[in-house]
Amino acid sequence: MGRQKTMSTPTQPALPQRKTFTYVDENSTIYESILLNGKPAFIYVDNGVFKCIDSLQNKVEEILPLTDSLNVYIFKSIPSSLKTKQELMDSIMKELSTFLIMTEHNKLIIACFILASYFQDKFGAVPYLLLSGETDTGKSDAEKIVNSLGYRSVYFQNVTGPNLWIKIDKHKVKP
């Protein structure tokens, strides 16, 4: 009885891994790190439909979602459809009107700031929103709403120049 020869296939070496919040592939598809039911994933849009995947791979590395930050978005389910910019603006204005007592003009400025935060990659620079006013005029409430509705917002008060640079470095915000 002869010995059976088994064919072994050469194993490819594992690609180095890198974790990131966002990744843009060669087709300009943007992948965003999220937690979906407590598990790290990338969410992206394919022909107007949200989809999720566990990891990405290009020619040189495997890309994993970075979810060990306060800035990660948490989902229990994948959104079913995209909203138009007007629907988003209307939703933001409704939220602002629910929690803030201020002029419609100021709400519109804040709503535009929030909506623009989702298009940071389209601008050469991103503004800071500075709110000033008397005590109990709703500045902190407005900042908290911007922080929760805006894309990768960072909220801080009474910051000095050096502390601002520490915050920017800590959150990897590009000035």
matplotlib code that plots the C-alpha trace (Angstrom):
import matplotlib.pyplot as plt

x = [0.0, 1.6, 1.6, -0.7, 1.0, -0.9, -0.6, 0.0, -0.8, 1.6, 0.2, 0.5, 2.0, -0.5, -0.8, 0.0, -3.0, -3.9, -6.8, -8.5, -11.7, -12.3, -10.9, -11.4, -10.8, -9.6, -13.3, -13.7, -16.0, -15.8, -15.8, -16.6, -15.8, -18.8, -20.0, -22.9, -24.5, -21.3, -19.0, -16.6, -17.5, -17.2, -20.3, -20.5, -23.0, -23.4, -25.9, -27.8, -28.0, -26.0, -23.9, -21.5, -18.3, -15.9, -12.7, -11.1, -8.1, -6.0, -2.8, -0.5, -2.6, -5.7, -7.7, -9.7, -12.3, -10.9, -13.6, -11.7, -12.6, -15.4, -15.9, -17.1, -20.8, -22.9, -25.7, -28.2, -29.2, -28.2, -30.2, -32.5, -32.0, -30.3, -31.9, -31.6, -29.7, -33.0, -34.4, -31.2, -31.5, -35.1, -34.2, -31.4, -33.6, -36.3, -33.8, -32.4, -35.9, -36.7, -33.8, -32.7, -34.5, -32.8, -33.6, -34.2, -31.2, -28.9, -30.5, -29.9, -26.2, -25.8, -27.7, -25.5, -22.4, -23.6, -24.5, -21.2, -19.3, -20.3, -18.6, -15.2, -13.3, -14.7, -13.3, -9.7, -10.4, -13.0, -14.2, -14.5, -17.9, -17.4, -20.4, -20.3, -23.0, -24.3, -24.7, -27.7, -28.2, -27.9, -24.3, -23.4, -26.6, -26.0, -22.4, -23.6, -26.1, -23.5, -21.2, -23.8, -25.2, -22.0, -19.6, -16.5, -17.2, -15.0, -16.5, -14.6, -14.9, -12.6, -9.7, -6.3, -4.1, -1.8, -4.7, -6.3, -3.2, -3.2, -6.9, -6.3, -3.4, -5.3, -8.2, -6.1, -8.0, -6.1, -6.0]
y = [0.0, 3.2, 6.4, 9.1, 12.3, 15.4, 18.6, 21.6, 25.0, 27.8, 30.0, 33.7, 35.7, 37.6, 41.2, 43.8, 45.2, 48.9, 50.4, 53.6, 55.6, 56.2, 54.7, 55.8, 53.1, 53.6, 54.0, 56.9, 54.8, 56.1, 53.4, 54.7, 52.8, 52.1, 49.7, 47.6, 45.7, 46.0, 44.7, 46.8, 47.2, 49.6, 51.2, 52.4, 53.3, 51.2, 52.5, 54.4, 51.5, 51.3, 48.2, 46.9, 44.8, 43.6, 44.6, 45.8, 44.6, 46.3, 45.2, 45.9, 45.7, 44.6, 47.6, 47.1, 49.5, 51.7, 51.8, 52.4, 56.1, 58.3, 59.4, 56.1, 55.9, 53.2, 51.5, 48.8, 48.3, 49.6, 52.7, 51.6, 54.6, 57.9, 61.2, 64.2, 67.2, 69.1, 66.2, 66.3, 70.1, 69.8, 67.1, 69.1, 72.3, 70.2, 68.9, 72.4, 73.8, 71.1, 71.9, 75.5, 78.8, 81.2, 83.1, 81.1, 82.8, 81.4, 78.0, 78.1, 79.0, 76.1, 73.7, 74.7, 74.1, 70.6, 69.7, 71.0, 68.9, 65.8, 67.3, 68.1, 66.3, 68.7, 71.9, 73.1, 74.2, 73.5, 76.3, 76.3, 77.3, 79.9, 80.6, 83.6, 85.2, 86.0, 83.3, 81.0, 81.8, 78.2, 78.2, 74.9, 73.3, 74.4, 73.0, 69.7, 69.4, 70.3, 67.7, 64.9, 65.8, 66.9, 64.6, 63.9, 67.0, 67.9, 69.9, 71.9, 75.2, 78.0, 76.5, 78.2, 78.1, 75.4, 73.3, 73.6, 72.1, 69.2, 68.5, 68.7, 66.3, 63.9, 63.7, 63.7, 66.7, 68.4, 72.2]
z = [0.0, -1.2, 0.7, -0.6, -1.5, -0.4, -2.3, -0.1, -1.3, -0.5, 2.2, 1.6, 4.4, 6.5, 5.5, 8.1, 9.8, 10.3, 12.2, 11.0, 11.6, 7.9, 4.7, 1.1, -1.6, -5.2, -6.3, -3.8, -1.6, 2.0, 4.8, 8.3, 11.5, 13.6, 16.4, 15.1, 17.9, 19.9, 17.1, 15.1, 11.5, 8.5, 7.1, 3.5, 0.9, -2.3, -4.8, -2.2, 0.3, 3.5, 3.9, 6.5, 6.4, 9.1, 7.4, 4.2, 2.3, -0.3, -2.0, 1.0, 4.2, 6.0, 7.3, 10.5, 12.0, 14.8, 17.5, 20.7, 20.9, 22.1, 18.5, 17.2, 16.1, 17.6, 15.7, 16.7, 13.1, 9.7, 8.4, 5.6, 3.3, 2.7, 3.4, 1.2, 2.3, 2.8, 4.9, 7.0, 7.4, 8.4, 11.0, 12.5, 12.7, 14.5, 17.0, 17.6, 18.1, 20.6, 22.8, 22.2, 22.6, 20.2, 17.0, 13.8, 12.3, 15.0, 14.7, 10.9, 11.4, 13.9, 11.6, 8.6, 10.7, 11.7, 8.1, 6.8, 9.3, 7.2, 4.2, 5.8, 3.1, 0.5, 2.2, 2.4, 6.0, 8.7, 10.9, 14.6, 16.1, 18.9, 21.0, 23.4, 25.4, 28.9, 31.5, 31.0, 27.3, 26.1, 24.8, 26.5, 25.4, 21.8, 22.0, 23.3, 20.5, 17.9, 19.5, 19.3, 15.8, 14.1, 12.4, 14.6, 16.7, 19.7, 22.5, 25.0, 26.9, 28.1, 26.3, 26.1, 23.0, 24.3, 25.5, 22.1, 20.4, 23.0, 22.1, 18.4, 18.7, 21.0, 18.6, 15.5, 14.2, 11.4, 12.1]

ax = plt.figure().add_subplot(projection="3d")
ax.plot(x, y, z, "-o")
ax.set_aspect("equal")
plt.show()
